[in-house]
């Protein structure tokens, strides 16, 4: 598993990472999957999920800013 590329601008370029904390980011891996770096909100959101959704034992729900996702929009592949 290797990082192929960052989607969007770096957190520092978006002024979202001025220290080593709170640096939301999105990367595409060599196998086509994506890595999302954000705040872990698993415990807070679990009870809010719809009945047909769940978070597995090895999964975490993370939240990123709207700015992070919109900055990556142009780099998100559609196929």
NUKOLBA-237333 format. One record per residue (C-alpha): residue number from 1; residue in one letter; x, y, z. Coordinates in Angstrom, 2 decimals, decimal comma. Layout:
<pts>
<pt><n>NUM</n><res>A</res><u>X</u><v>Y</v><w>Z</w></pt>
...
</pts>
This chain:
<pts>
<pt><n>1</n><res>X</res><u>0,00</u><v>0,00</v><w>0,00</w></pt>
<pt><n>2</n><res>X</res><u>1,47</u><v>3,31</v><w>-1,10</w></pt>
<pt><n>3</n><res>X</res><u>0,19</u><v>6,85</v><w>-1,37</w></pt>
<pt><n>4</n><res>X</res><u>-0,08</u><v>7,75</v><w>-5,03</w></pt>
<pt><n>5</n><res>X</res><u>-1,21</u><v>11,36</v><w>-4,69</w></pt>
<pt><n>6</n><res>X</res><u>-2,91</u><v>13,98</v><w>-2,56</w></pt>
<pt><n>7</n><res>X</res><u>-6,34</u><v>15,15</v><w>-3,63</w></pt>
<pt><n>8</n><res>X</res><u>-6,62</u><v>18,92</v><w>-3,42</w></pt>
<pt><n>9</n><res>X</res><u>-4,28</u><v>21,34</v><w>-1,75</w></pt>
<pt><n>10</n><res>X</res><u>-2,24</u><v>20,50</v><w>1,33</w></pt>
<pt><n>11</n><res>X</res><u>-3,68</u><v>21,46</v><w>4,72</w></pt>
<pt><n>12</n><res>X</res><u>-0,95</u><v>24,06</v><w>5,13</w></pt>
<pt><n>13</n><res>X</res><u>-1,87</u><v>25,66</v><w>1,80</w></pt>
<pt><n>14</n><res>X</res><u>-5,49</u><v>25,84</v><w>3,04</w></pt>
<pt><n>15</n><res>X</res><u>-4,28</u><v>27,32</v><w>6,36</w></pt>
<pt><n>16</n><res>X</res><u>-5,80</u><v>24,35</v><w>8,19</w></pt>
<pt><n>17</n><res>X</res><u>-2,62</u><v>22,90</v><w>9,62</w></pt>
<pt><n>18</n><res>X</res><u>-0,44</u><v>25,35</v><w>11,42</w></pt>
<pt><n>19</n><res>X</res><u>0,82</u><v>22,70</v><w>13,86</w></pt>
<pt><n>20</n><res>X</res><u>0,84</u><v>18,89</v><w>13,89</w></pt>
<pt><n>21</n><res>X</res><u>-2,82</u><v>18,82</v><w>14,99</w></pt>
<pt><n>22</n><res>X</res><u>-6,01</u><v>19,18</v><w>12,94</w></pt>
<pt><n>23</n><res>X</res><u>-4,58</u><v>18,57</v><w>9,48</w></pt>
<pt><n>24</n><res>X</res><u>-7,49</u><v>17,12</v><w>7,45</w></pt>
<pt><n>25</n><res>X</res><u>-6,31</u><v>15,58</v><w>4,19</w></pt>
<pt><n>26</n><res>X</res><u>-7,30</u><v>13,15</v><w>1,41</w></pt>
<pt><n>27</n><res>X</res><u>-4,94</u><v>10,75</v><w>-0,39</w></pt>
<pt><n>28</n><res>X</res><u>-5,40</u><v>8,16</v><w>-3,13</w></pt>
<pt><n>29</n><res>X</res><u>-3,64</u><v>4,84</v><w>-2,59</w></pt>
<pt><n>30</n><res>X</res><u>-1,92</u><v>2,70</v><w>-5,21</w></pt>
<pt><n>31</n><res>X</res><u>-4,78</u><v>0,17</v><w>-5,03</w></pt>
<pt><n>32</n><res>X</res><u>-7,44</u><v>2,81</v><w>-5,78</w></pt>
<pt><n>33</n><res>X</res><u>-8,70</u><v>3,23</v><w>-2,22</w></pt>
<pt><n>34</n><res>X</res><u>-8,65</u><v>6,56</v><w>-0,39</w></pt>
<pt><n>35</n><res>X</res><u>-7,24</u><v>7,67</v><w>2,95</w></pt>
<pt><n>36</n><res>X</res><u>-9,12</u><v>10,40</v><w>4,78</w></pt>
<pt><n>37</n><res>X</res><u>-7,39</u><v>12,15</v><w>7,67</w></pt>
<pt><n>38</n><res>X</res><u>-9,88</u><v>13,86</v><w>9,95</w></pt>
<pt><n>39</n><res>X</res><u>-11,20</u><v>13,99</v><w>13,48</w></pt>
<pt><n>40</n><res>X</res><u>-12,47</u><v>10,65</v><w>14,80</w></pt>
<pt><n>41</n><res>X</res><u>-16,17</u><v>11,12</v><w>15,57</w></pt>
<pt><n>42</n><res>X</res><u>-17,08</u><v>7,42</v><w>15,75</w></pt>
<pt><n>43</n><res>X</res><u>-18,42</u><v>7,51</v><w>19,31</w></pt>
<pt><n>44</n><res>X</res><u>-20,42</u><v>10,68</v><w>18,68</w></pt>
<pt><n>45</n><res>X</res><u>-22,03</u><v>9,68</v><w>15,36</w></pt>
<pt><n>46</n><res>X</res><u>-22,74</u><v>5,97</v><w>15,89</w></pt>
<pt><n>47</n><res>X</res><u>-26,20</u><v>6,56</v><w>17,41</w></pt>
<pt><n>48</n><res>X</res><u>-27,08</u><v>9,03</v><w>14,62</w></pt>
<pt><n>49</n><res>X</res><u>-26,46</u><v>6,60</v><w>11,75</w></pt>
<pt><n>50</n><res>X</res><u>-29,45</u><v>5,36</v><w>9,73</w></pt>
<pt><n>51</n><res>X</res><u>-30,56</u><v>1,77</v><w>10,41</w></pt>
<pt><n>52</n><res>X</res><u>-28,94</u><v>0,50</v><w>7,21</w></pt>
<pt><n>53</n><res>X</res><u>-25,49</u><v>1,92</v><w>8,11</w></pt>
<pt><n>54</n><res>X</res><u>-22,90</u><v>0,74</v><w>10,58</w></pt>
<pt><n>55</n><res>X</res><u>-19,31</u><v>1,14</v><w>11,69</w></pt>
<pt><n>56</n><res>X</res><u>-17,36</u><v>-2,11</v><w>11,89</w></pt>
<pt><n>57</n><res>X</res><u>-14,88</u><v>-2,95</v><w>14,64</w></pt>
<pt><n>58</n><res>X</res><u>-11,92</u><v>-1,94</v><w>12,43</w></pt>
<pt><n>59</n><res>X</res><u>-13,59</u><v>1,18</v><w>11,01</w></pt>
<pt><n>60</n><res>X</res><u>-13,75</u><v>4,77</v><w>12,23</w></pt>
<pt><n>61</n><res>X</res><u>-16,00</u><v>7,62</v><w>11,18</w></pt>
<pt><n>62</n><res>X</res><u>-13,94</u><v>10,73</v><w>10,54</w></pt>
<pt><n>63</n><res>X</res><u>-15,03</u><v>14,24</v><w>9,76</w></pt>
<pt><n>64</n><res>X</res><u>-13,25</u><v>16,69</v><w>7,48</w></pt>
<pt><n>65</n><res>X</res><u>-14,05</u><v>20,28</v><w>6,76</w></pt>
<pt><n>66</n><res>X</res><u>-16,14</u><v>21,28</v><w>3,77</w></pt>
<pt><n>67</n><res>X</res><u>-13,12</u><v>23,23</v><w>2,55</w></pt>
<pt><n>68</n><res>X</res><u>-11,01</u><v>20,06</v><w>2,54</w></pt>
<pt><n>69</n><res>X</res><u>-13,49</u><v>18,18</v><w>0,37</w></pt>
<pt><n>70</n><res>X</res><u>-14,23</u><v>21,04</v><w>-2,02</w></pt>
<pt><n>71</n><res>X</res><u>-10,50</u><v>21,64</v><w>-2,49</w></pt>
<pt><n>72</n><res>X</res><u>-10,18</u><v>17,99</v><w>-3,55</w></pt>
<pt><n>73</n><res>X</res><u>-13,21</u><v>18,02</v><w>-5,87</w></pt>
<pt><n>74</n><res>X</res><u>-11,25</u><v>18,56</v><w>-9,08</w></pt>
<pt><n>75</n><res>X</res><u>-8,95</u><v>15,62</v><w>-8,24</w></pt>
<pt><n>76</n><res>X</res><u>-11,65</u><v>13,05</v><w>-7,37</w></pt>
<pt><n>77</n><res>X</res><u>-11,89</u><v>10,45</v><w>-10,14</w></pt>
<pt><n>78</n><res>X</res><u>-15,36</u><v>9,64</v><w>-11,44</w></pt>
<pt><n>79</n><res>X</res><u>-14,62</u><v>6,10</v><w>-12,57</w></pt>
</pts>
